[in-house]
């Protein structure tokens, strides 16, 4: 995850995905956003398929909004 300046502020370390007994592949990961200030961010997901010698990278911009004011 990067902030608006492009600085990496959080990341998960790469690790291999072991196939399930039925051959299915899945991995779940989470990044806490606790304590991050309101602002613009970008989440980048990079998937490397070493068997097929292929890499896919997806980027998703998002914003953290300031807390709503009590009325």
Predicted model as a PDB file, atoms N, CA, C, CB and O in Angstrom, pLDDT in the B-factor column:
MODEL        1                                                                  
ATOM      1  N   UNK A   1       0.852  -1.158   0.000  1.00 96.00           N  
ATOM      2  CA  UNK A   1       0.000   0.000   0.000  1.00 96.00           C  
ATOM      3  C   UNK A   1       0.903   1.227   0.000  1.00 96.00           C  
ATOM      4  CB  UNK A   1      -0.972  -0.006   1.219  1.00 96.00           C  
ATOM      5  O   UNK A   1       1.883   1.297   0.742  1.00 96.00           O  
ATOM      6  N   UNK A   2       0.554   2.192  -0.847  1.00 96.00           N  
ATOM      7  CA  UNK A   2       1.324   3.432  -0.955  1.00 96.00           C  
ATOM      8  C   UNK A   2       0.448   4.625  -0.583  1.00 96.00           C  
ATOM      9  CB  UNK A   2       1.890   3.604  -2.386  1.00 96.00           C  
ATOM     10  O   UNK A   2      -0.768   4.614  -0.774  1.00 96.00           O  
ATOM     11  N   UNK A   3       1.103   5.653  -0.045  1.00 95.00           N  
ATOM     12  CA  UNK A   3       0.377   6.884   0.236  1.00 95.00           C  
ATOM     13  C   UNK A   3       0.380   7.765  -1.009  1.00 95.00           C  
ATOM     14  CB  UNK A   3       1.000   7.633   1.442  1.00 95.00           C  
ATOM     15  O   UNK A   3       0.891   7.358  -2.052  1.00 95.00           O  
ATOM     16  N   UNK A   4      -0.181   8.956  -0.910  1.00 94.00           N  
ATOM     17  CA  UNK A   4      -0.312   9.841  -2.068  1.00 94.00           C  
ATOM     18  C   UNK A   4       1.044  10.247  -2.645  1.00 94.00           C  
ATOM     19  CB  UNK A   4      -1.095  11.083  -1.683  1.00 94.00           C  
ATOM     20  O   UNK A   4       1.130  10.573  -3.829  1.00 94.00           O  
ATOM     21  N   UNK A   5       2.093  10.234  -1.840  1.00 95.00           N  
ATOM     22  CA  UNK A   5       3.435  10.587  -2.311  1.00 95.00           C  
ATOM     23  C   UNK A   5       4.130   9.408  -2.994  1.00 95.00           C  
ATOM     24  CB  UNK A   5       4.285  11.083  -1.145  1.00 95.00           C  
ATOM     25  O   UNK A   5       5.219   9.561  -3.548  1.00 95.00           O  
ATOM     26  N   UNK A   6       3.489   8.215  -2.950  1.00 95.00           N  
ATOM     27  CA  UNK A   6       4.087   7.033  -3.565  1.00 95.00           C  
ATOM     28  C   UNK A   6       4.968   6.224  -2.638  1.00 95.00           C  
ATOM     29  CB  UNK A   6       4.881   7.439  -4.740  1.00 95.00           C  
ATOM     30  O   UNK A   6       5.608   5.265  -3.070  1.00 95.00           O  
ATOM     31  N   UNK A   7       5.008   6.595  -1.369  1.00 95.00           N  
ATOM     32  CA  UNK A   7       5.818   5.886  -0.387  1.00 95.00           C  
ATOM     33  C   UNK A   7       5.109   4.612   0.068  1.00 95.00           C  
ATOM     34  CB  UNK A   7       6.120   6.792   0.821  1.00 95.00           C  
ATOM     35  O   UNK A   7       3.927   4.647   0.409  1.00 95.00           O  
ATOM     36  N   UNK A   8       5.819   3.499   0.073  1.00 95.00           N  
ATOM     37  CA  UNK A   8       5.235   2.249   0.586  1.00 95.00           C  
ATOM     38  C   UNK A   8       5.060   2.407   2.096  1.00 95.00           C  
ATOM     39  CB  UNK A   8       6.145   0.993   0.241  1.00 95.00           C  
ATOM     40  O   UNK A   8       6.016   2.680   2.821  1.00 95.00           O  
ATOM     41  N   UNK A   9       3.820   2.229   2.552  1.00 94.00           N  
ATOM     42  CA  UNK A   9       3.548   2.376   3.982  1.00 94.00           C  
ATOM     43  C   UNK A   9       3.202   1.048   4.647  1.00 94.00           C  
ATOM     44  CB  UNK A   9       2.416   3.362   4.196  1.00 94.00           C  
ATOM     45  O   UNK A   9       3.334   0.908   5.863  1.00 94.00           O  
ATOM     46  N   UNK A  10       2.765   0.084   3.865  1.00 93.00           N  
ATOM     47  CA  UNK A  10       2.468  -1.256   4.392  1.00 93.00           C  
ATOM     48  C   UNK A  10       2.661  -2.252   3.266  1.00 93.00           C  
ATOM     49  CB  UNK A  10       1.009  -1.343   4.977  1.00 93.00           C  
ATOM     50  O   UNK A  10       2.423  -1.939   2.099  1.00 93.00           O  
ATOM     51  N   UNK A  11       3.100  -3.474   3.625  1.00 93.00           N  
ATOM     52  CA  UNK A  11       3.201  -4.512   2.609  1.00 93.00           C  
ATOM     53  C   UNK A  11       3.205  -5.883   3.252  1.00 93.00           C  
ATOM     54  CB  UNK A  11       4.456  -4.319   1.762  1.00 93.00           C  
ATOM     55  O   UNK A  11       3.583  -6.043   4.413  1.00 93.00           O  
ATOM     56  N   UNK A  12       2.783  -6.861   2.487  1.00 90.00           N  
ATOM     57  CA  UNK A  12       2.850  -8.260   2.901  1.00 90.00           C  
ATOM     58  C   UNK A  12       4.049  -8.876   2.201  1.00 90.00           C  
ATOM     59  CB  UNK A  12       1.520  -9.037   2.560  1.00 90.00           C  
ATOM     60  O   UNK A  12       4.312  -8.579   1.035  1.00 90.00           O  
ATOM     61  N   UNK A  13       4.770  -9.721   2.899  1.00 88.00           N  
ATOM     62  CA  UNK A  13       5.909 -10.396   2.299  1.00 88.00           C  
ATOM     63  C   UNK A  13       5.417 -11.491   1.357  1.00 88.00           C  
ATOM     64  CB  UNK A  13       6.835 -10.984   3.387  1.00 88.00           C  
ATOM     65  O   UNK A  13       4.421 -12.154   1.645  1.00 88.00           O  
ATOM     66  N   UNK A  14       6.105 -11.683   0.237  1.00 86.00           N  
ATOM     67  CA  UNK A  14       5.705 -12.747  -0.687  1.00 86.00           C  
ATOM     68  C   UNK A  14       5.840 -14.117  -0.037  1.00 86.00           C  
ATOM     69  CB  UNK A  14       6.545 -12.690  -1.965  1.00 86.00           C  
ATOM     70  O   UNK A  14       6.734 -14.342   0.779  1.00 86.00           O  
ATOM     71  N   UNK A  15       4.962 -15.015  -0.399  1.00 86.00           N  
ATOM     72  CA  UNK A  15       5.094 -16.401   0.056  1.00 86.00           C  
ATOM     73  C   UNK A  15       4.375 -17.303  -0.944  1.00 86.00           C  
ATOM     74  CB  UNK A  15       4.511 -16.587   1.505  1.00 86.00           C  
ATOM     75  O   UNK A  15       3.410 -16.907  -1.599  1.00 86.00           O  
ATOM     76  N   UNK A  16       4.876 -18.507  -1.032  1.00 85.00           N  
ATOM     77  CA  UNK A  16       4.311 -19.471  -1.980  1.00 85.00           C  
ATOM     78  C   UNK A  16       2.904 -19.871  -1.556  1.00 85.00           C  
ATOM     79  CB  UNK A  16       5.210 -20.719  -2.090  1.00 85.00           C  
ATOM     80  O   UNK A  16       2.578 -19.883  -0.369  1.00 85.00           O  
ATOM     81  N   UNK A  17       2.083 -20.195  -2.537  1.00 87.00           N  
ATOM     82  CA  UNK A  17       0.722 -20.671  -2.286  1.00 87.00           C  
ATOM     83  C   UNK A  17       0.715 -22.176  -2.533  1.00 87.00           C  
ATOM     84  CB  UNK A  17      -0.335 -19.931  -3.201  1.00 87.00           C  
ATOM     85  O   UNK A  17       1.040 -22.638  -3.627  1.00 87.00           O  
ATOM     86  N   UNK A  18       0.348 -22.920  -1.525  1.00 88.00           N  
ATOM     87  CA  UNK A  18       0.288 -24.377  -1.633  1.00 88.00           C  
ATOM     88  C   UNK A  18      -1.098 -24.796  -2.106  1.00 88.00           C  
ATOM     89  CB  UNK A  18       0.627 -25.048  -0.277  1.00 88.00           C  
ATOM     90  O   UNK A  18      -2.098 -24.391  -1.512  1.00 88.00           O  
ATOM     91  N   UNK A  19      -1.176 -25.596  -3.161  1.00 89.00           N  
ATOM     92  CA  UNK A  19      -2.493 -26.035  -3.642  1.00 89.00           C  
ATOM     93  C   UNK A  19      -3.237 -26.867  -2.588  1.00 89.00           C  
ATOM     94  CB  UNK A  19      -2.336 -26.853  -4.933  1.00 89.00           C  
ATOM     95  O   UNK A  19      -2.630 -27.631  -1.838  1.00 89.00           O  
ATOM     96  N   UNK A  20      -4.546 -26.702  -2.551  1.00 92.00           N  
ATOM     97  CA  UNK A  20      -5.401 -27.524  -1.695  1.00 92.00           C  
ATOM     98  C   UNK A  20      -5.454 -28.932  -2.292  1.00 92.00           C  
ATOM     99  CB  UNK A  20      -6.845 -26.906  -1.561  1.00 92.00           C  
ATOM    100  O   UNK A  20      -5.038 -29.126  -3.434  1.00 92.00           O  
ATOM    101  N   UNK A  21      -5.960 -29.919  -1.540  1.00 94.00           N  
ATOM    102  CA  UNK A  21      -6.045 -31.280  -2.074  1.00 94.00           C  
ATOM    103  C   UNK A  21      -6.776 -31.384  -3.420  1.00 94.00           C  
ATOM    104  CB  UNK A  21      -6.735 -32.157  -1.075  1.00 94.00           C  
ATOM    105  O   UNK A  21      -6.475 -32.265  -4.226  1.00 94.00           O  
ATOM    106  N   UNK A  22      -7.741 -30.477  -3.661  1.00 95.00           N  
ATOM    107  CA  UNK A  22      -8.463 -30.507  -4.938  1.00 95.00           C  
ATOM    108  C   UNK A  22      -7.770 -29.683  -6.032  1.00 95.00           C  
ATOM    109  CB  UNK A  22      -9.881 -29.993  -4.738  1.00 95.00           C  
ATOM    110  O   UNK A  22      -8.288 -29.551  -7.141  1.00 95.00           O  
ATOM    111  N   UNK A  23      -6.594 -29.131  -5.707  1.00 89.00           N  
ATOM    112  CA  UNK A  23      -5.830 -28.352  -6.677  1.00 89.00           C  
ATOM    113  C   UNK A  23      -6.133 -26.864  -6.670  1.00 89.00           C  
ATOM    114  CB  UNK A  23      -6.077 -28.883  -8.032  1.00 89.00           C  
ATOM    115  O   UNK A  23      -5.476 -26.099  -7.375  1.00 89.00           O  
ATOM    116  N   UNK A  24      -7.123 -26.438  -5.881  1.00 91.00           N  
ATOM    117  CA  UNK A  24      -7.488 -25.019  -5.829  1.00 91.00           C  
ATOM    118  C   UNK A  24      -6.376 -24.200  -5.194  1.00 91.00           C  
ATOM    119  CB  UNK A  24      -8.798 -24.824  -5.048  1.00 91.00           C  
ATOM    120  O   UNK A  24      -5.685 -24.663  -4.286  1.00 91.00           O  
ATOM    121  N   UNK A  25      -6.214 -22.978  -5.684  1.00 86.00           N  
ATOM    122  CA  UNK A  25      -5.215 -22.055  -5.154  1.00 86.00           C  
ATOM    123  C   UNK A  25      -5.919 -20.853  -4.546  1.00 86.00           C  
ATOM    124  CB  UNK A  25      -4.223 -21.609  -6.261  1.00 86.00           C  
ATOM    125  O   UNK A  25      -6.802 -20.266  -5.171  1.00 86.00           O  
ATOM    126  N   UNK A  26      -5.535 -20.485  -3.336  1.00 87.00           N  
ATOM    127  CA  UNK A  26      -6.086 -19.276  -2.731  1.00 87.00           C  
ATOM    128  C   UNK A  26      -5.134 -18.791  -1.644  1.00 87.00           C  
ATOM    129  CB  UNK A  26      -7.508 -19.537  -2.148  1.00 87.00           C  
ATOM    130  O   UNK A  26      -4.395 -19.566  -1.036  1.00 87.00           O  
ATOM    131  N   UNK A  27      -5.179 -17.498  -1.426  1.00 85.00           N  
ATOM    132  CA  UNK A  27      -4.415 -16.889  -0.344  1.00 85.00           C  
ATOM    133  C   UNK A  27      -5.180 -15.674   0.121  1.00 85.00           C  
ATOM    134  CB  UNK A  27      -2.967 -16.510  -0.794  1.00 85.00           C  
ATOM    135  O   UNK A  27      -5.655 -14.876  -0.686  1.00 85.00           O  
ATOM    136  N   UNK A  28      -5.295 -15.538   1.425  1.00 85.00           N  
ATOM    137  CA  UNK A  28      -5.946 -14.381   2.011  1.00 85.00           C  
ATOM    138  C   UNK A  28      -4.895 -13.571   2.750  1.00 85.00           C  
ATOM    139  CB  UNK A  28      -7.105 -14.801   2.961  1.00 85.00           C  
ATOM    140  O   UNK A  28      -4.006 -14.131   3.392  1.00 85.00           O  
ATOM    141  N   UNK A  29      -4.996 -12.275   2.659  1.00 85.00           N  
ATOM    142  CA  UNK A  29      -4.078 -11.401   3.378  1.00 85.00           C  
ATOM    143  C   UNK A  29      -4.817 -10.150   3.790  1.00 85.00           C  
ATOM    144  CB  UNK A  29      -2.842 -11.050   2.518  1.00 85.00           C  
ATOM    145  O   UNK A  29      -5.827  -9.786   3.188  1.00 85.00           O  
ATOM    146  N   UNK A  30      -4.326  -9.511   4.787  1.00 88.00           N  
ATOM    147  CA  UNK A  30      -4.980  -8.295   5.250  1.00 88.00           C  
ATOM    148  C   UNK A  30      -3.970  -7.270   5.697  1.00 88.00           C  
ATOM    149  CB  UNK A  30      -5.938  -8.602   6.379  1.00 88.00           C  
ATOM    150  O   UNK A  30      -2.924  -7.614   6.248  1.00 88.00           O  
ATOM    151  N   UNK A  31      -4.275  -6.027   5.463  1.00 89.00           N  
ATOM    152  CA  UNK A  31      -3.453  -4.914   5.913  1.00 89.00           C  
ATOM    153  C   UNK A  31      -4.320  -4.018   6.779  1.00 89.00           C  
ATOM    154  CB  UNK A  31      -2.845  -4.125   4.710  1.00 89.00           C  
ATOM    155  O   UNK A  31      -5.365  -3.541   6.336  1.00 89.00           O  
ATOM    156  N   UNK A  32      -3.898  -3.793   7.991  1.00 90.00           N  
ATOM    157  CA  UNK A  32      -4.651  -2.918   8.879  1.00 90.00           C  
ATOM    158  C   UNK A  32      -4.503  -1.466   8.426  1.00 90.00           C  
ATOM    159  CB  UNK A  32      -4.176  -3.085  10.341  1.00 90.00           C  
ATOM    160  O   UNK A  32      -3.408  -1.023   8.078  1.00 90.00           O  
ATOM    161  N   UNK A  33      -5.598  -0.746   8.434  1.00 89.00           N  
ATOM    162  CA  UNK A  33      -5.560   0.675   8.105  1.00 89.00           C  
ATOM    163  C   UNK A  33      -5.694   1.532   9.350  1.00 89.00           C  
ATOM    164  CB  UNK A  33      -6.661   1.020   7.117  1.00 89.00           C  
ATOM    165  O   UNK A  33      -5.819   2.754   9.270  1.00 89.00           O  
ATOM    166  N   UNK A  34      -5.667   0.881  10.489  1.00 90.00           N  
ATOM    167  CA  UNK A  34      -5.783   1.598  11.764  1.00 90.00           C  
ATOM    168  C   UNK A  34      -4.652   2.618  11.890  1.00 90.00           C  
ATOM    169  CB  UNK A  34      -5.756   0.604  12.962  1.00 90.00           C  
ATOM    170  O   UNK A  34      -3.483   2.299  11.671  1.00 90.00           O  
ATOM    171  N   UNK A  35      -5.012   3.816  12.237  1.00 90.00           N  
ATOM    172  CA  UNK A  35      -4.031   4.864  12.470  1.00 90.00           C  
ATOM    173  C   UNK A  35      -3.617   5.638  11.223  1.00 90.00           C  
ATOM    174  CB  UNK A  35      -2.830   4.271  13.086  1.00 90.00           C  
ATOM    175  O   UNK A  35      -2.868   6.609  11.326  1.00 90.00           O  
ATOM    176  N   UNK A  36      -4.091   5.228  10.046  1.00 93.00           N  
ATOM    177  CA  UNK A  36      -3.736   5.970   8.836  1.00 93.00           C  
ATOM    178  C   UNK A  36      -4.586   7.235   8.744  1.00 93.00           C  
ATOM    179  CB  UNK A  36      -3.927   5.089   7.570  1.00 93.00           C  
ATOM    180  O   UNK A  36      -5.786   7.201   9.017  1.00 93.00           O  
ATOM    181  N   UNK A  37      -3.973   8.336   8.366  1.00 94.00           N  
ATOM    182  CA  UNK A  37      -4.757   9.569   8.232  1.00 94.00           C  
ATOM    183  C   UNK A  37      -5.630   9.549   6.986  1.00 94.00           C  
ATOM    184  CB  UNK A  37      -3.835  10.783   8.193  1.00 94.00           C  
ATOM    185  O   UNK A  37      -5.387   8.784   6.053  1.00 94.00           O  
ATOM    186  N   UNK A  38      -6.651  10.403   6.987  1.00 95.00           N  
ATOM    187  CA  UNK A  38      -7.493  10.549   5.798  1.00 95.00           C  
ATOM    188  C   UNK A  38      -6.611  10.970   4.631  1.00 95.00           C  
ATOM    189  CB  UNK A  38      -8.641  11.589   6.036  1.00 95.00           C  
ATOM    190  O   UNK A  38      -5.663  11.737   4.797  1.00 95.00           O  
ATOM    191  N   UNK A  39      -6.936  10.459   3.454  1.00 96.00           N  
ATOM    192  CA  UNK A  39      -6.150  10.841   2.282  1.00 96.00           C  
ATOM    193  C   UNK A  39      -6.263   9.814   1.180  1.00 96.00           C  
ATOM    194  CB  UNK A  39      -4.697  11.031   2.658  1.00 96.00           C  
ATOM    195  O   UNK A  39      -7.028   8.856   1.279  1.00 96.00           O  
ATOM    196  N   UNK A  40      -5.493  10.024   0.128  1.00 97.00           N  
ATOM    197  CA  UNK A  40      -5.480   9.160  -1.044  1.00 97.00           C  
ATOM    198  C   UNK A  40      -4.406   8.088  -0.890  1.00 97.00           C  
ATOM    199  CB  UNK A  40      -5.243   9.984  -2.326  1.00 97.00           C  
ATOM    200  O   UNK A  40      -3.309   8.359  -0.402  1.00 97.00           O  
ATOM    201  N   UNK A  41      -4.734   6.867  -1.312  1.00 97.00           N  
ATOM    202  CA  UNK A  41      -3.823   5.729  -1.224  1.00 97.00           C  
ATOM    203  C   UNK A  41      -3.954   4.883  -2.481  1.00 97.00           C  
ATOM    204  CB  UNK A  41      -4.112   4.880   0.040  1.00 97.00           C  
ATOM    205  O   UNK A  41      -4.857   5.081  -3.293  1.00 97.00           O  
ATOM    206  N   UNK A  42      -3.037   3.939  -2.622  1.00 97.00           N  
ATOM    207  CA  UNK A  42      -3.120   2.991  -3.729  1.00 97.00           C  
ATOM    208  C   UNK A  42      -2.685   1.624  -3.234  1.00 97.00           C  
ATOM    209  CB  UNK A  42      -2.246   3.448  -4.932  1.00 97.00           C  
ATOM    210  O   UNK A  42      -1.648   1.483  -2.585  1.00 97.00           O  
ATOM    211  N   UNK A  43      -3.491   0.617  -3.548  1.00 95.00           N  
ATOM    212  CA  UNK A  43      -3.166  -0.766  -3.220  1.00 95.00           C  
ATOM    213  C   UNK A  43      -2.680  -1.433  -4.495  1.00 95.00           C  
ATOM    214  CB  UNK A  43      -4.399  -1.525  -2.608  1.00 95.00           C  
ATOM    215  O   UNK A  43      -3.353  -1.374  -5.524  1.00 95.00           O  
ATOM    216  N   UNK A  44      -1.520  -2.066  -4.435  1.00 94.00           N  
ATOM    217  CA  UNK A  44      -0.955  -2.773  -5.588  1.00 94.00           C  
ATOM    218  C   UNK A  44      -0.864  -4.246  -5.252  1.00 94.00           C  
ATOM    219  CB  UNK A  44       0.446  -2.206  -5.977  1.00 94.00           C  
ATOM    220  O   UNK A  44      -0.333  -4.622  -4.206  1.00 94.00           O  
ATOM    221  N   UNK A  45      -1.383  -5.082  -6.140  1.00 92.00           N  
ATOM    222  CA  UNK A  45      -1.315  -6.530  -5.979  1.00 92.00           C  
ATOM    223  C   UNK A  45      -0.474  -7.079  -7.127  1.00 92.00           C  
ATOM    224  CB  UNK A  45      -2.752  -7.181  -5.955  1.00 92.00           C  
ATOM    225  O   UNK A  45      -0.787  -6.867  -8.298  1.00 92.00           O  
ATOM    226  N   UNK A  46       0.599  -7.787  -6.772  1.00 91.00           N  
ATOM    227  CA  UNK A  46       1.458  -8.400  -7.780  1.00 91.00           C  
ATOM    228  C   UNK A  46       1.405  -9.906  -7.590  1.00 91.00           C  
ATOM    229  CB  UNK A  46       2.928  -7.869  -7.682  1.00 91.00           C  
ATOM    230  O   UNK A  46       1.695 -10.415  -6.507  1.00 91.00           O  
ATOM    231  N   UNK A  47       1.033 -10.614  -8.648  1.00 89.00           N  
ATOM    232  CA  UNK A  47       0.943 -12.072  -8.622  1.00 89.00           C  
ATOM    233  C   UNK A  47       1.976 -12.616  -9.601  1.00 89.00           C  
ATOM    234  CB  UNK A  47      -0.508 -12.570  -8.983  1.00 89.00           C  
ATOM    235  O   UNK A  47       1.985 -12.255 -10.778  1.00 89.00           O  
ATOM    236  N   UNK A  48       2.851 -13.497  -9.095  1.00 89.00           N  
ATOM    237  CA  UNK A  48       3.883 -14.099  -9.933  1.00 89.00           C  
ATOM    238  C   UNK A  48       3.588 -15.587 -10.064  1.00 89.00           C  
ATOM    239  CB  UNK A  48       5.309 -13.859  -9.339  1.00 89.00           C  
ATOM    240  O   UNK A  48       3.564 -16.317  -9.073  1.00 89.00           O  
ATOM    241  N   UNK A  49       3.363 -16.026 -11.297  1.00 87.00           N  
ATOM    242  CA  UNK A  49       3.151 -17.441 -11.600  1.00 87.00           C  
ATOM    243  C   UNK A  49       4.480 -17.967 -12.141  1.00 87.00           C  
ATOM    244  CB  UNK A  49       1.958 -17.658 -12.641  1.00 87.00           C  
ATOM    245  O   UNK A  49       4.784 -17.821 -13.325  1.00 87.00           O  
ATOM    246  N   UNK A  50       5.260 -18.577 -11.259  1.00 85.00           N  
ATOM    247  CA  UNK A  50       6.576 -19.057 -11.665  1.00 85.00           C  
ATOM    248  C   UNK A  50       6.487 -20.226 -12.640  1.00 85.00           C  
ATOM    249  CB  UNK A  50       7.376 -19.467 -10.447  1.00 85.00           C  
ATOM    250  O   UNK A  50       7.373 -20.397 -13.478  1.00 85.00           O  
ATOM    251  N   UNK A  51       5.430 -21.032 -12.543  1.00 82.00           N  
ATOM    252  CA  UNK A  51       5.274 -22.176 -13.445  1.00 82.00           C  
ATOM    253  C   UNK A  51       5.039 -21.709 -14.885  1.00 82.00           C  
ATOM    254  CB  UNK A  51       4.107 -23.073 -12.980  1.00 82.00           C  
ATOM    255  O   UNK A  51       5.536 -22.326 -15.827  1.00 82.00           O  
ATOM    256  N   UNK A  52       4.288 -20.631 -15.054  1.00 88.00           N  
ATOM    257  CA  UNK A  52       3.979 -20.122 -16.389  1.00 88.00           C  
ATOM    258  C   UNK A  52       4.874 -18.940 -16.783  1.00 88.00           C  
ATOM    259  CB  UNK A  52       2.517 -19.705 -16.456  1.00 88.00           C  
ATOM    260  O   UNK A  52       4.716 -18.370 -17.863  1.00 88.00           O  
ATOM    261  N   UNK A  53       5.809 -18.578 -15.906  1.00 93.00           N  
ATOM    262  CA  UNK A  53       6.693 -17.417 -16.155  1.00 93.00           C  
ATOM    263  C   UNK A  53       5.869 -16.176 -16.514  1.00 93.00           C  
ATOM    264  CB  UNK A  53       7.703 -17.733 -17.299  1.00 93.00           C  
ATOM    265  O   UNK A  53       6.106 -15.519 -17.527  1.00 93.00           O  
ATOM    266  N   UNK A  54       4.898 -15.879 -15.650  1.00 96.00           N  
ATOM    267  CA  UNK A  54       3.988 -14.770 -15.907  1.00 96.00           C  
ATOM    268  C   UNK A  54       3.784 -13.948 -14.642  1.00 96.00           C  
ATOM    269  CB  UNK A  54       2.640 -15.286 -16.434  1.00 96.00           C  
ATOM    270  O   UNK A  54       3.696 -14.509 -13.550  1.00 96.00           O  
ATOM    271  N   UNK A  55       3.710 -12.639 -14.773  1.00 96.00           N  
ATOM    272  CA  UNK A  55       3.452 -11.739 -13.654  1.00 96.00           C  
ATOM    273  C   UNK A  55       2.290 -10.825 -14.012  1.00 96.00           C  
ATOM    274  CB  UNK A  55       4.718 -10.911 -13.298  1.00 96.00           C  
ATOM    275  O   UNK A  55       2.225 -10.279 -15.113  1.00 96.00           O  
ATOM    276  N   UNK A  56       1.383 -10.669 -13.070  1.00 96.00           N  
ATOM    277  CA  UNK A  56       0.239  -9.771 -13.236  1.00 96.00           C  
ATOM    278  C   UNK A  56       0.289  -8.760 -12.099  1.00 96.00           C  
ATOM    279  CB  UNK A  56      -1.130 -10.560 -13.246  1.00 96.00           C  
ATOM    280  O   UNK A  56       0.503  -9.126 -10.944  1.00 96.00           O  
ATOM    281  N   UNK A  57       0.091  -7.491 -12.427  1.00 96.00           N  
ATOM    282  CA  UNK A  57       0.061  -6.457 -11.396  1.00 96.00           C  
ATOM    283  C   UNK A  57      -1.212  -5.634 -11.555  1.00 96.00           C  
ATOM    284  CB  UNK A  57       1.323  -5.548 -11.478  1.00 96.00           C  
ATOM    285  O   UNK A  57      -1.520  -5.149 -12.644  1.00 96.00           O  
ATOM    286  N   UNK A  58      -1.942  -5.486 -10.459  1.00 96.00           N  
ATOM    287  CA  UNK A  58      -3.176  -4.702 -10.435  1.00 96.00           C  
ATOM    288  C   UNK A  58      -3.005  -3.561  -9.439  1.00 96.00           C  
ATOM    289  CB  UNK A  58      -4.407  -5.591 -10.062  1.00 96.00           C  
ATOM    290  O   UNK A  58      -2.410  -3.734  -8.376  1.00 96.00           O  
ATOM    291  N   UNK A  59      -3.532  -2.402  -9.796  1.00 96.00           N  
ATOM    292  CA  UNK A  59      -3.468  -1.244  -8.893  1.00 96.00           C  
ATOM    293  C   UNK A  59      -4.877  -0.727  -8.658  1.00 96.00           C  
ATOM    294  CB  UNK A  59      -2.555  -0.116  -9.477  1.00 96.00           C  
ATOM    295  O   UNK A  59      -5.678  -0.623  -9.586  1.00 96.00           O  
ATOM    296  N   UNK A  60      -5.164  -0.409  -7.415  1.00 97.00           N  
ATOM    297  CA  UNK A  60      -6.499   0.081  -7.053  1.00 97.00           C  
ATOM    298  C   UNK A  60      -6.358   1.315  -6.167  1.00 97.00           C  
ATOM    299  CB  UNK A  60      -7.326  -1.027  -6.326  1.00 97.00           C  
ATOM    300  O   UNK A  60      -5.970   1.196  -5.005  1.00 97.00           O  
ATOM    301  N   UNK A  61      -6.666   2.491  -6.695  1.00 97.00           N  
ATOM    302  CA  UNK A  61      -6.643   3.687  -5.850  1.00 97.00           C  
ATOM    303  C   UNK A  61      -7.855   3.689  -4.912  1.00 97.00           C  
ATOM    304  CB  UNK A  61      -6.627   4.975  -6.723  1.00 97.00           C  
ATOM    305  O   UNK A  61      -8.927   3.196  -5.265  1.00 97.00           O  
ATOM    306  N   UNK A  62      -7.671   4.245  -3.727  1.00 96.00           N  
ATOM    307  CA  UNK A  62      -8.785   4.385  -2.789  1.00 96.00           C  
ATOM    308  C   UNK A  62      -8.503   5.557  -1.869  1.00 96.00           C  
ATOM    309  CB  UNK A  62      -9.005   3.079  -1.969  1.00 96.00           C  
ATOM    310  O   UNK A  62      -7.377   6.051  -1.810  1.00 96.00           O  
ATOM    311  N   UNK A  63      -9.512   5.998  -1.161  1.00 97.00           N  
ATOM    312  CA  UNK A  63      -9.376   7.124  -0.242  1.00 97.00           C  
ATOM    313  C   UNK A  63      -9.905   6.734   1.127  1.00 97.00           C  
ATOM    314  CB  UNK A  63     -10.120   8.367  -0.776  1.00 97.00           C  
ATOM    315  O   UNK A  63     -10.895   6.012   1.249  1.00 97.00           O  
ATOM    316  N   UNK A  64      -9.228   7.222   2.144  1.00 95.00           N  
ATOM    317  CA  UNK A  64      -9.731   7.126   3.517  1.00 95.00           C  
ATOM    318  C   UNK A  64     -10.311   8.488   3.836  1.00 95.00           C  
ATOM    319  CB  UNK A  64      -8.595   6.706   4.556  1.00 95.00           C  
ATOM    320  O   UNK A  64      -9.615   9.502   3.781  1.00 95.00           O  
ATOM    321  N   UNK A  65     -11.587   8.502   4.168  1.00 94.00           N  
ATOM    322  CA  UNK A  65     -12.278   9.755   4.446  1.00 94.00           C  
ATOM    323  C   UNK A  65     -12.125  10.137   5.909  1.00 94.00           C  
ATOM    324  CB  UNK A  65     -13.759   9.647   4.077  1.00 94.00           C  
ATOM    325  O   UNK A  65     -11.964   9.265   6.763  1.00 94.00           O  
ATOM    326  N   UNK A  66     -12.174  11.427   6.207  1.00 91.00           N  
ATOM    327  CA  UNK A  66     -12.134  11.841   7.608  1.00 91.00           C  
ATOM    328  C   UNK A  66     -13.406  11.386   8.321  1.00 91.00           C  
ATOM    329  CB  UNK A  66     -11.966  13.378   7.722  1.00 91.00           C  
ATOM    330  O   UNK A  66     -14.429  11.159   7.675  1.00 91.00           O  
ATOM    331  N   UNK A  67     -13.352  11.253   9.633  1.00 86.00           N  
ATOM    332  CA  UNK A  67     -14.555  10.838  10.365  1.00 86.00           C  
ATOM    333  C   UNK A  67     -15.696  11.845  10.138  1.00 86.00           C  
ATOM    334  CB  UNK A  67     -14.247  10.703  11.885  1.00 86.00           C  
ATOM    335  O   UNK A  67     -15.471  13.048  10.008  1.00 86.00           O  
ATOM    336  N   UNK A  68     -16.909  11.319  10.096  1.00 85.00           N  
ATOM    337  CA  UNK A  68     -18.086  12.181   9.930  1.00 85.00           C  
ATOM    338  C   UNK A  68     -18.285  13.002  11.198  1.00 85.00           C  
ATOM    339  CB  UNK A  68     -19.365  11.336   9.613  1.00 85.00           C  
ATOM    340  O   UNK A  68     -18.072  12.514  12.307  1.00 85.00           O  
ATOM    341  N   UNK A  69     -18.684  14.221  11.024  1.00 83.00           N  
ATOM    342  CA  UNK A  69     -18.940  15.093  12.186  1.00 83.00           C  
ATOM    343  C   UNK A  69     -20.283  14.753  12.800  1.00 83.00           C  
ATOM    344  CB  UNK A  69     -18.901  16.590  11.780  1.00 83.00           C  
ATOM    345  O   UNK A  69     -21.249  14.470  12.092  1.00 83.00           O  
ATOM    346  N   UNK A  70     -20.338  14.782  14.117  1.00 75.00           N  
ATOM    347  CA  UNK A  70     -21.615  14.548  14.814  1.00 75.00           C  
ATOM    348  C   UNK A  70     -22.528  15.737  14.581  1.00 75.00           C  
ATOM    349  CB  UNK A  70     -21.396  14.315  16.347  1.00 75.00           C  
ATOM    350  O   UNK A  70     -22.083  16.885  14.573  1.00 75.00           O  
ATOM    351  N   UNK A  71     -23.818  15.449  14.391  1.00 71.00           N  
ATOM    352  CA  UNK A  71     -24.767  16.551  14.134  1.00 71.00           C  
ATOM    353  C   UNK A  71     -25.535  16.907  15.351  1.00 71.00           C  
ATOM    354  CB  UNK A  71     -25.725  16.196  13.032  1.00 71.00           C  
ATOM    355  O   UNK A  71     -26.372  17.809  15.311  1.00 71.00           O  
TER     356      UNK A  71                                                      
ENDMDL                                                                          
END                                                                             
